[in-house]
Each structure stands twice: as C-alpha cells, then as structure tokens.
Amino acid sequence: MVKMVIFFKRLPGMTVEAFQEHWRTRHAELTARLPGIRRYVQNYPLPGAYRKGEPKFDAVAESSFDDTQAMKTLAKTPEYAAVNGDEVNFIDRTSMGSIITEEHVLKDGPVAAEGVKSIDFVTHKEAMPIDEFFRYWRAQHGPLMLEAPAVRRYVQSHTRRSIYASGRAPAYDGVAMSWFDGMQALREAAATPEFARLREDVQKFVAAEKSPSVLVTERVVLG
C-alpha cells in the first residue's frame, strides 16, 4: 500500500473556522468517493498553533491506495475531477505540496480518542546519501522512539525511492507521525531522558531547518 501525504494552506482572507468546516464536510465527502482509496485521514493543527501566529500548514491529509497504478487510474475519473474542482473553494493552490510514501509502522499501540498527534516532515542532511538516511531513520532512530513509553503509536512514511531515481527532488524525504494521550503527556515526555536522546540523535541525520512539524488532531474519514 502507498500513502500520499498532502499539505496546504487556506485561501488568503478565509478564516480557519470556515476552512476547516469546508474541509471536514464537502471536501471529505468528495474525497471518500474516490475509486480505489483505502484510507483517508485529515489532520487539523491544534488551536494553539494559531495563537502563536500562522502554522506552516493549515491541513495535512493522508490518502492511501493499493499501489501507484491505482493512483494513476484515479486521475482519469470524474470523482477525481470533482475533488480537484472543489479545491479552489478553500485551498491556496500555490501552497499545496505532496509526497508519495511507503509506510512503516514501528509501533502500533492504542490511540486515545482525545489524543495528540505529532507530524514531523523530514529532510535528510545533504552530506548523507539518501539510502543511508532511510536506513538510519528506520534502523537506528526508530528503536529510540520505541523506548519512549509516552509514544502510543509511531509511523515512518518514507518518500518512495523511485522519485529520486527519476531525478526529481521531493518536497520532503518523509514524514514521522507519533501519537500521544494528550498535550500533558507530550509535555511530560519532552522532559524525559528518552526524548533527550531522540533530540540528540535527530541532529545526526535530519536537516532541522528544512523539517517543519505540526501538532494536530487526527480525524479518520475512511479506513
């Protein structure tokens, strides 16, 4: 299964409330009708992100399919045309980006209904070969995340290797997603020795200045 991770901002002048309402209702309904889509998840930045200014993204969507052929076939359907046509009603199309990834579930524990999800977009350090980056991220950094008891679920979505083989440069090399019971649990976890080791390890393979993150509320629309 492959997962497309899509990220974008709202139309200039549109309120966050109006943007989220449209995405949650009309656009979600259209997306759920796409032929071949297996799972669709919407991620909304926590309100606190707006009290501090503007977050990098107003929305992060996850759309999963059996394979890339299913995605190519989808592009020719009227349902896909309807989704595309609706985007102009609430999305700043110039802000949109996406990566096609392969998902690696490293920890699959229970997720709290009122939990918090951390989405970390990841870009490798320029000096590190991309294959070494993927290996290190999964085999070295991944186990460190598993040592943190506050992390209920942990998933790495690696940008598909084929995009690099084609000579293209993806927006990000992948996305890490971590689930916590809530903000208090996340704050307490941040002060632990396990998270200190995680922060130190990240500096070895991630270009921090090119790797934004956002705390979100997750809404599973389909799947």
C-alpha positions in Angstrom: 0.0 0.0 0.0 1.2 3.5 -0.8 0.2 6.7 1.0 0.1 10.2 -0.4 0.7 12.9 2.2 -0.7 16.3 1.1 -0.2 19.6 2.9 -1.6 23.0 2.2 -2.8 26.4 3.4 -6.3 28.0 3.3 -7.3 30.7 0.8 -6.0 34.2 1.8 -8.6 36.0 3.8 -10.5 32.8 4.7 -11.0 32.1 8.4 -9.6 29.0 9.9 -13.1 28.0 11.0 -14.6 28.3 7.5 -11.7 26.5 6.0 -11.9 23.6 8.5 -15.7 23.4 8.1 -15.4 23.1 4.3 -12.6 20.5 4.5 -14.5 18.5 7.1 -17.8 18.3 5.2 -18.0 18.9 1.5 -14.4 18.1 0.6 -14.3 15.0 2.8 -17.4 13.7 1.2 -16.0 14.1 -2.3 -12.6 12.5 -1.3 -14.2 9.5 0.3 -15.9 8.7 -3.0 -12.6 8.4 -4.9 -12.3 5.0 -6.6 -9.6 2.9 -5.1 -9.0 5.0 -2.0 -8.5 2.7 1.0 -7.9 5.2 3.8 -8.4 8.9 4.2 -7.2 10.9 7.2 -7.5 14.6 7.9 -5.1 16.3 10.4 -6.0 19.7 11.9 -3.4 21.9 13.6 -4.2 22.4 17.3 -5.7 25.8 18.1 -2.5 26.8 20.0 -0.7 26.9 16.7 -2.7 29.9 15.6 -2.3 31.8 18.9 1.4 31.9 18.1 1.0 33.0 14.5 0.5 31.0 11.4 1.5 27.4 11.3 3.4 26.1 8.3 0.3 24.2 7.1 -3.4 24.5 7.8 -4.0 20.9 6.9 -2.2 17.6 6.4 -4.2 14.9 4.5 -3.3 11.2 4.2 -4.7 9.2 1.2 -3.8 5.5 0.9 -4.1 3.3 -2.1 -3.1 -0.3 -3.0 -0.4 0.9 -5.4 0.7 3.7 -7.6 -1.2 2.2 -10.5 -4.5 2.8 -8.6 -3.5 6.4 -8.2 -2.7 6.8 -11.9 -6.1 5.3 -12.8 -7.8 7.6 -10.3 -6.6 10.7 -12.1 -8.9 10.0 -15.1 -12.1 9.6 -13.1 -14.9 12.2 -12.7 -14.7 11.7 -8.9 -11.1 13.0 -9.0 -12.1 15.9 -11.2 -14.8 16.8 -8.6 -12.2 16.8 -5.8 -9.8 18.9 -7.9 -12.6 21.3 -8.7 -13.6 21.8 -5.1 -10.0 22.7 -4.0 -10.3 26.2 -5.4 -13.1 26.9 -3.0 -10.9 26.8 0.1 -7.3 25.9 -0.6 -4.5 28.2 -1.7 -3.3 26.0 -4.5 0.1 27.7 -4.6 0.8 26.4 -1.2 -0.1 22.7 -2.0 2.6 20.1 -1.8 2.6 16.3 -1.6 4.8 13.2 -1.3 4.1 9.6 -2.2 5.3 7.4 0.5 5.7 3.8 1.8 4.5 3.4 5.3 6.5 1.6 8.1 4.5 1.1 11.3 7.1 0.7 14.0 4.7 0.8 17.0 1.0 0.1 16.8 -0.4 0.7 20.2 -3.9 2.0 21.1 -4.6 5.7 20.4 -6.6 7.9 22.7 -9.8 9.4 21.3 -8.7 12.8 22.6 -5.0 12.3 21.9 -2.5 14.5 20.1 -0.6 13.6 17.0 2.8 15.0 16.1 3.6 15.2 12.4 7.2 15.8 11.6 8.2 16.4 8.0 11.8 15.1 7.5 14.6 16.3 5.1 17.9 14.5 5.2 21.3 16.2 5.7 22.9 17.0 2.4 26.1 15.1 3.2 24.2 11.9 3.9 23.4 9.7 0.9 19.6 9.1 0.7 19.8 5.3 1.1 21.9 5.7 4.2 19.4 8.3 5.5 16.4 5.9 5.1 18.4 3.0 6.7 19.5 5.2 9.7 16.0 6.7 10.2 14.3 3.3 10.4 17.0 1.1 12.0 18.7 3.5 14.3 16.3 6.3 15.2 13.2 4.1 15.1 14.2 1.9 18.0 14.9 5.0 20.1 11.3 6.1 19.6 10.1 2.7 20.8 11.9 3.3 24.1 9.7 6.3 24.9 6.7 4.9 26.7 4.6 8.0 26.1 4.6 7.3 22.4 1.4 5.2 21.8 1.9 4.8 18.0 4.8 5.6 15.8 4.8 5.5 11.9 7.5 6.5 9.5 6.4 7.2 5.9 9.4 7.2 3.6 9.2 9.0 0.3 9.3 6.4 -2.5 12.7 5.7 -3.8 11.5 5.9 -7.4 11.2 9.7 -7.2 15.0 10.0 -6.6 15.8 7.6 -9.4 13.8 9.8 -11.8 16.0 12.7 -11.0 13.3 14.7 -9.2 13.6 16.3 -5.7 10.7 15.6 -3.4 9.3 18.3 -1.0 10.4 16.2 1.9 12.1 12.8 2.3 9.3 11.5 4.5 7.0 12.1 7.5 7.2 10.8 11.0 3.9 10.5 12.9 3.7 10.0 16.7 0.6 9.7 18.8 0.3 10.8 22.5 -2.5 10.6 25.0 -2.7 14.4 25.1 -0.7 17.6 25.5 0.2 17.0 29.1 1.6 13.6 28.2 3.6 15.1 25.4 5.0 17.9 27.7 6.0 15.3 30.3 7.6 13.1 27.7 9.7 16.0 26.4 11.4 16.3 29.8 12.5 12.6 29.9 16.0 11.1 29.2 14.4 9.1 26.3 13.4 12.3 24.5 16.7 13.9 25.2 18.4 11.0 23.3 15.9 11.4 20.5 16.7 15.1 20.1 20.4 14.4 20.1 20.0 11.7 17.5 17.9 13.7 15.1 20.8 16.1 14.7 22.8 13.3 13.1 20.6 12.8 10.0 17.9 15.5 9.8 18.3 19.0 8.3 16.3 20.7 11.0 15.9 24.0 9.1 14.1 22.1 6.3 12.0 19.9 8.5 8.8 21.6 9.9 6.5 19.9 12.3 2.9 20.4 13.5 0.8 19.1 16.4 -2.6 18.0 15.2 -5.9 16.5 15.9 -6.5 13.4 13.7 -9.8 12.7 12.0 -10.1 9.3 10.2 -12.7 9.8 7.5 -12.3 6.5 5.8 -10.5 3.3 6.7 
